Amino acid sequence: MEENSHRLQPIGLTQGVSLSNVHLVMFREEETGRLAPLLISADESKVIGRAIYQQDFSTITLTLRLAHHFDIYLDYVKIHFSHNGVVSSVLYFKSEREEKHITTNIADGVSAAINQQVPIIISDEDFNQRILRHQAEGKVAVPISEMTTDLLQEALKSAVNEENYELASIIRDEIKFRNKSQETRE
């Protein structure tokens, strides 16, 4: 397993109150107990919820069975953030001779880790950027860079309705930046 990483334990799911389309899986860092929320889609929330609460691993069962058939076993799962904020999970498998990895979505990675009772890790850098630095009871902050454009639109409407024009300006600027970036790529 990688050095300079933190082990995470999935402890539950939550959905936004002011932003109803926000879904988070909550992790607890094993060493310090700090919380690390991770923004996920509604579909990923359903898959992780079935894994945590119902022990339903149907989305990953076939992959794990095939690996076991060839004497390849899941060693650990790493949460990975790309430079553009996209989050994925990397499943690290090992056999007697070698180690292999595959990248998949967060839901399948968390489900596989729960099913096989293997660690979920995150790099020190990613963890320190995403832990709850200032925890307020019942509130979770998610970096704007990790929000989808749809969530940003919903957050913008909410900020304007609450007359929080400073936040609305920041969100509007992020939306404009993303639109320009997309136009440049096309």
C-alpha positions in Angstrom: 0.0 0.0 0.0 1.1 3.5 -0.7 3.0 5.7 1.8 1.7 9.2 2.7 -1.9 8.1 2.5 -4.8 8.0 4.8 -7.2 5.1 5.5 -10.8 5.9 5.2 -13.9 4.2 6.5 -17.2 4.8 4.8 -19.7 5.8 7.6 -22.8 6.9 5.7 -24.5 9.0 3.1 -26.2 12.4 3.3 -28.1 14.6 0.9 -28.1 18.4 0.7 -30.8 20.4 2.4 -30.3 23.8 0.7 -29.0 22.0 -2.5 -31.2 18.9 -2.9 -29.1 17.5 -5.8 -26.0 17.3 -3.6 -25.2 13.7 -2.5 -22.2 12.9 -0.3 -20.6 9.8 1.0 -19.1 10.5 4.4 -15.7 8.9 5.3 -14.0 8.9 8.6 -10.2 8.9 8.6 -9.1 6.0 10.7 -6.2 7.5 12.5 -7.6 10.9 13.6 -11.4 10.4 13.2 -11.6 13.5 11.0 -14.5 13.5 8.5 -14.0 13.6 4.7 -17.1 14.2 2.6 -17.0 13.2 -1.0 -19.4 14.6 -3.6 -21.1 11.8 -5.6 -24.0 11.5 -8.0 -27.5 10.4 -7.0 -26.9 7.0 -8.8 -23.6 6.5 -7.0 -25.4 7.3 -3.7 -27.9 4.5 -4.4 -25.1 2.0 -5.1 -23.1 2.9 -2.0 -26.3 2.9 0.1 -27.1 -0.6 -1.0 -23.6 -1.7 -0.1 -23.5 0.0 3.3 -27.0 -0.6 4.5 -28.2 -3.8 2.7 -24.9 -5.6 1.9 -25.9 -5.6 -1.8 -22.8 -5.6 -3.9 -24.4 -6.5 -7.2 -22.6 -3.9 -9.3 -19.2 -5.3 -8.5 -19.8 -9.0 -7.8 -19.0 -10.2 -11.3 -15.7 -8.4 -11.4 -14.6 -9.8 -8.0 -15.7 -13.3 -8.9 -13.7 -13.3 -12.2 -10.7 -12.0 -10.3 -11.0 -14.7 -7.7 -11.4 -17.4 -10.4 -7.9 -16.4 -11.6 -6.5 -16.2 -8.1 -6.3 -12.5 -8.1 -7.5 -10.7 -5.0 -8.4 -7.1 -4.2 -5.7 -5.6 -2.0 -7.0 -2.0 -1.5 -9.0 0.7 -3.1 -7.6 4.2 -3.7 -9.7 7.4 -4.2 -8.2 9.4 -6.9 -8.8 13.0 -8.1 -7.8 14.0 -11.6 -6.5 17.5 -12.3 -10.0 18.6 -13.5 -11.6 17.5 -10.2 -13.1 14.2 -11.5 -13.1 11.6 -8.8 -12.6 7.9 -9.4 -11.5 4.9 -7.5 -8.6 2.6 -8.4 -8.9 -1.0 -7.5 -5.5 -2.6 -6.8 -5.5 -6.4 -7.3 -2.6 -8.8 -6.5 -1.8 -12.3 -7.3 1.3 -14.4 -6.5 3.2 -12.9 -9.4 2.1 -9.3 -9.9 -0.1 -6.4 -9.0 -2.7 -4.9 -11.4 -5.1 -2.1 -11.1 -8.3 -0.9 -12.8 -10.0 2.5 -12.5 -13.7 2.6 -11.9 -16.3 4.9 -10.4 -16.5 5.7 -6.7 -19.6 3.6 -6.1 -18.0 0.4 -7.4 -14.8 1.1 -5.6 -16.4 1.7 -2.2 -18.7 -1.3 -2.7 -15.8 -3.6 -3.6 -13.8 -2.4 -0.5 -16.8 -3.0 1.8 -17.4 -6.4 0.2 -13.8 -7.6 0.4 -13.1 -5.8 3.7 -10.0 -4.1 2.3 -8.8 -0.6 3.0 -9.9 2.5 1.2 -7.1 5.0 1.0 -6.6 8.6 -0.2 -3.3 10.4 -0.8 -2.2 12.9 1.9 -2.5 15.8 -0.6 -6.1 14.9 -1.6 -7.1 14.3 2.0 -5.8 17.6 3.2 -7.6 19.4 0.5 -10.9 17.7 1.3 -11.2 17.2 5.0 -13.6 19.3 7.1 -11.4 22.0 8.5 -14.1 23.9 10.1 -16.9 21.6 11.1 -20.2 23.1 12.1 -23.0 20.8 13.4 -25.0 19.5 10.5 -23.1 21.4 7.8 -20.7 20.1 5.2 -18.7 22.3 2.8 -17.8 21.0 -0.7 -15.3 22.8 -2.9 -16.9 24.6 -5.8 -14.4 22.9 -8.2 -15.9 19.5 -7.3 -19.5 20.5 -8.1 -21.2 19.7 -11.4 -22.5 22.5 -13.5 -26.0 21.6 -12.6 -25.2 21.8 -8.9 -23.5 25.2 -9.5 -26.7 26.5 -11.2 -28.7 25.3 -8.2 -26.2 26.9 -5.8 -26.3 30.1 -7.7 -30.1 30.3 -7.4 -29.9 29.5 -3.7 -27.3 32.2 -3.1 -29.3 34.8 -4.9 -32.5 33.8 -3.0 -30.6 34.2 0.3 -29.2 37.5 -0.9 -25.6 36.2 -0.6 -24.3 38.1 -3.5 -20.6 37.5 -2.8 -21.1 33.8 -3.0 -23.4 34.2 -6.1 -20.6 36.2 -7.8 -18.0 33.4 -7.1 -20.4 30.7 -8.4 -21.2 32.8 -11.5 -17.5 33.3 -12.2 -16.9 29.5 -11.9 -19.8 28.8 -14.3 -18.4 31.3 -16.8 -14.9 29.8 -16.5 -16.2 26.4 -17.2 -18.2 27.6 -20.2 -15.1 29.3 -21.7 -13.0 26.2 -21.1 -15.6 24.0 -22.8 -15.8 26.4 -25.8 -12.0 26.4 -26.1 -11.9 22.5 -26.2 -14.6 22.4 -29.0 
